[in-house]
């Protein structure tokens, strides 16, 4: 575009002399600011041409196409022979020949000629047919000349649709795409460069932090060493000072005695009296005896320090060799992935499994990475996500093998997202979005109606042995106990004479065995887990005993009797201890259970709690009489009460109550596998509940926390 560039970069001037007036049209245009809008009519926004949209120059120096001037003149002139400029509103006189006689805009025409000439120069032509423009097929990605190819570049052109455009336009498009891609690539590379620079700064900062920690730690160690050194030196100095004091005192005493002896000996050569000499000899003899005691030092000079008496130095050496550990990671967060495990139910803990990899995509085999996660609630209108309440944090568990579990609990149903970062950088495909529901469905179901190995006939109660998590289900219609493992797989069947009559309704674990109540025979039978009878007993006041529970701490046995409208308490030998409740206290008891402190919990149309001695304490939860009835009852290790409930309108579910604040935590509605007459239930050690579904002759396992 050299010709056009030169023409536009310089001042373009043109003089036009007419019969009535002289107009001077001068414009200066910078090439960088030039575009085809200069060649467009400002009124109709059509490109100027040599025909209908011929550019006309008005006396006000504005340029308008002939089509617009004819329309304006027709609507404004009337008998005046004038009209107003559509741009500046100046009054324009129409020459004798009409608007077509207005002078042309030579500047615009010159620009049009330059643009046309420039386009002809850049239009690729066929090397064989000089005047034939090359075409481009976007479908086949092929450049061709219609004359060379006989009108079609592809033998199959007739059988499919091809998009054909001039090669010059294709070049322009591809140039624009190339420029866009290049700019986008440069932008991303700049961002990447900034990211690496930021990481370098973080690395330097991490290094300085590590060095500060190292210096501080070893300063503490040095301070401890100096303190110990000072203690040992002080001990040496103290012992030496005490020894020196004793020896110096002895030394002074000897010096004093020595001086006395010397004084006694003075003038002895002049003594002539035998008696005096004899006395002095006796005195010196006595002193001679005392010098024997002074001849031996009362203290010794032994003083040494020994570091070989124990293995402290070796321990210090060993501990120093493992003191501190420089920990780093090769994890590349952008390639790390996370997946949600199972369905997310409101109020129940779930987890996201995070797998870390290095830059090459190889899975990491060690843990220790700083992993952070944040739970977000996505509003229904898809506006900005908001943080979930602070009392629902994400708990990160390091498996020390390059994988992590991110445990969370959503407060209610809705759409959520989880932002996950490793080493302060986001992982691949985050936030991880998922839906949370209020519907809690069973994770597995076992059984059907019948008398076969895997079938039930009127199952009514269930109990779980806390020691090995074995599940015992009272299959009343088949007069047996079905034994399952924690995966709801049948292990065996237990039979006993106490189970006969299809009338056992209560079961519990006692003394490494089982205990059942038969409402028809009114006998309580204690048996081994293989069905061997240990003992049986009854009570003459029994009328309709329907459930049984054992206090594991004291061995007390509680029997709910609907005929007597009370709960009887027995000791381990079957001796009646006391009675809980009386006529009017209960309304058709459904079940009885024992709380963590020996409390007696009874369910009918409400849930009541009594002390271990049978005194009324409170109503835990009152659904109201006439609205429905409870079935089974169980208490887990966290003081949570689970109950099955059937309401008059046919709604059946499992309730989860808290003994701590007496609140209703959640309901298990079993939305996709409706419960039908749920009866007994029992809890496992890993927050699962086994529910006996009497109406469907099966048992169902749910996660409840």
Rosetta blueprint (number, residue, H / E / L):
1 X L
2 X H
3 X H
4 X H
5 X H
6 X H
7 X H
8 X H
9 X H
10 X L
11 X L
12 X E
13 X E
14 X E
15 X E
16 X E
17 X E
18 X L
19 X L
20 X L
21 X L
22 X E
23 X E
24 X E
25 X E
26 X E
27 X E
28 X L
29 X L
30 X L
31 X H
32 X H
33 X H
34 X L
35 X L
36 X H
37 X H
38 X H
39 X H
40 X E
41 X L
42 X L
43 X L
44 X L
45 X L
46 X L
47 X E
48 X L
49 X L
50 X L
51 X L
52 X L
53 X L
54 X L
55 X E
56 X E
57 X E
58 X L
59 X L
60 X L
61 X L
62 X L
63 X E
64 X E
65 X E
66 X H
67 X H
68 X H
69 X H
70 X H
71 X H
72 X H
73 X H
74 X H
75 X H
76 X H
77 X L
78 X L
79 X L
80 X L
81 X L
82 X E
83 X E
84 X E
85 X L
86 X L
87 X L
88 X L
89 X L
90 X L
91 X E
92 X E
93 X E
94 X L
95 X L
96 X L
97 X L
98 X L
99 X H
100 X H
101 X H
102 X L
103 X L
104 X E
105 X L
106 X H
107 X H
108 X H
109 X H
110 X H
111 X H
112 X H
113 X H
114 X H
115 X H
116 X H
117 X H
118 X H
119 X H
120 X H
121 X H
122 X H
123 X L
124 X L
125 X E
126 X L
127 X L
128 X L
129 X L
130 X L
131 X L
132 X L
133 X E
134 X L
135 X E
136 X E
137 X E
138 X L
139 X L
140 X L
141 X L
142 X E
143 X E
144 X E
145 X L
146 X L
147 X L
148 X L
149 X L
150 X L
151 X L
152 X L
153 X L
154 X L
155 X L
156 X L
157 X H
158 X H
159 X H
160 X L
161 X L
162 X L
163 X L
164 X E
165 X E
166 X E
167 X H
168 X H
169 X H
170 X H
171 X H
172 X H
173 X H
174 X H
175 X H
176 X H
177 X H
178 X H
179 X H
180 X H
181 X H
182 X H
183 X H
184 X H
185 X H
186 X H
187 X H
188 X H
189 X H
190 X H
191 X H
192 X H
193 X H
194 X H
195 X H
196 X H
197 X H
198 X H
199 X H
200 X H
201 X H
202 X H
203 X H
204 X H
205 X H
206 X H
207 X H
208 X H
209 X H
210 X H
211 X H
212 X H
213 X H
214 X H
215 X H
216 X H
217 X H
218 X H
219 X H
220 X H
221 X H
222 X H
223 X H
224 X H
225 X H
226 X H
227 X H
228 X H
229 X H
230 X H
231 X H
232 X H
233 X H
234 X H
235 X H
236 X H
237 X H
238 X H
239 X H
240 X H
241 X H
242 X H
243 X H
244 X H
245 X H
246 X H
247 X H
248 X H
249 X H
250 X H
251 X H
252 X H
253 X H
254 X H
255 X H
256 X H
257 X H
258 X H
259 X H
260 X H
261 X H
262 X H
263 X H
264 X H
265 X H
266 X L
267 X L
268 X H
269 X H
270 X H
271 X L
272 X L
273 X L
274 X H
275 X H
276 X H
277 X H
278 X H
279 X H
280 X H
281 X H
282 X H
283 X H
284 X H
285 X H
286 X H
287 X H
288 X H
289 X H
290 X H
291 X H
292 X H
293 X H
294 X H
295 X H
296 X L
297 X L
298 X L
299 X L
300 X L
301 X L
302 X L
303 X L
304 X L
305 X L
306 X L
307 X L
308 X L
309 X L
310 X L
311 X L
312 X H
313 X H
314 X H
315 X H
316 X H
317 X H
318 X H
319 X H
320 X H
321 X H
322 X H
323 X L
324 X L
325 X L
326 X L
327 X L
328 X L
329 X L
330 X L
331 X E
332 X L
333 X H
334 X H
335 X H
336 X L
337 X E
338 X E
339 X E
340 X E
341 X L
342 X L
343 X L
344 X E
345 X E
346 X L
347 X L
348 X L
349 X L
350 X E
351 X E
352 X E
353 X E
354 X E
355 X E
356 X L
357 X E
358 X E
359 X L
360 X L
361 X L
362 X L
363 X E
364 X L
365 X L
366 X L
367 X L
368 X L
369 X L
370 X L
371 X E
372 X E
373 X E
374 X E
375 X E
376 X E
377 X E
378 X E
379 X L
380 X L
381 X L
382 X L
383 X L
384 X L
385 X L
386 X E
387 X E
388 X L
389 X L
390 X L
391 X L
392 X L
393 X L
394 X L
395 X E
396 X E
397 X E
398 X E
399 X L
400 X L
401 X L
402 X L
403 X E
404 X E
405 X E
406 X E
407 X E
408 X E
409 X L
410 X L
411 X L
412 X L
413 X L
414 X E
415 X E
416 X E
417 X E
418 X E
419 X E
420 X E
421 X E
422 X E
423 X L
424 X L
425 X E
426 X E
427 X L
428 X L
429 X L
430 X L
431 X L
432 X E
433 X E
434 X E
435 X E
436 X E
437 X E
438 X L
439 X L
440 X L
441 X L
442 X L
443 X L
444 X E
445 X E
446 X E
447 X L
448 X L
449 X E
450 X L
451 X L
452 X L
453 X L
454 X L
455 X L
456 X E
457 X L
458 X L
459 X E
460 X E
461 X E
462 X E
463 X E
464 X E
465 X L
466 X L
467 X L
468 X L
469 X L
470 X L
471 X E
472 X E
473 X E
474 X E
475 X E
476 X H
477 X H
478 X H
479 X L
480 X E
481 X E
482 X E
483 X E
484 X E
485 X L
486 X L
487 X L
488 X L
489 X L
490 X E
491 X E
492 X E
493 X E
494 X E
495 X L
496 X L
497 X H
498 X H
499 X H
500 X L
501 X L
502 X L
503 X L
504 X E
505 X E
506 X E
507 X E
508 X E
509 X E
510 X E
511 X L
512 X L
513 X E
514 X E
515 X E
516 X E
517 X E
518 X E
519 X L
520 X L
521 X L
522 X L
523 X E
524 X E
525 X E
526 X E
527 X E
528 X E
529 X L
530 X L
531 X L
532 X L
533 X E
534 X E
535 X E
536 X E
537 X E
538 X E
539 X L
540 X L
541 X L
542 X L
543 X L
544 X L
545 X E
546 X E
547 X E
548 X E
549 X E
550 X E
551 X L
552 X L
553 X L
554 X L
555 X L
556 X L
557 X E
558 X E
559 X E
560 X E
561 X E
562 X L
563 X L
564 X L
565 X L
566 X E
567 X E
568 X E
569 X E
570 X E
571 X L
572 X L
573 X L
574 X L
575 X L
576 X E
577 X E
578 X E
579 X E
580 X E
581 X L
582 X L
583 X L
584 X L
585 X L
586 X L
587 X L
588 X L
589 X L
590 X L
591 X E
592 X E
593 X E
594 X E
595 X L
596 X L
597 X L
598 X L
599 X L
600 X E
601 X E
602 X E
603 X E
604 X L
605 X L
606 X E
607 X E
608 X E
609 X E
610 X E
611 X L
612 X L
613 X L
614 X L
615 X L
616 X E
617 X E
618 X E
619 X E
620 X E
621 X E
622 X E
623 X L
624 X L
625 X L
626 X L
627 X L
628 X E
629 X E
630 X E
631 X E
632 X E
633 X E
634 X E
635 X E
636 X L
637 X L
638 X L
639 X L
640 X E
641 X E
642 X E
643 X E
644 X E
645 X E
646 X E
647 X E
648 X L
649 X L
650 X L
651 X L
652 X E
653 X E
654 X E
655 X E
656 X E
657 X E
658 X E
659 X L
660 X L
661 X L
662 X L
663 X L
664 X E
665 X E
666 X E
667 X E
668 X E
669 X L
670 X L
671 X L
672 X L
673 X L
674 X L
675 X L
676 X L
677 X L
678 X E
679 X E
680 X E
681 X E
682 X E
683 X E
684 X L
685 X L
686 X L
687 X L
688 X E
689 X E
690 X E
691 X E
692 X E
693 X E
694 X L
695 X L
696 X L
697 X L
698 X E
699 X E
700 X E
701 X E
702 X E
703 X E
704 X L
705 X L
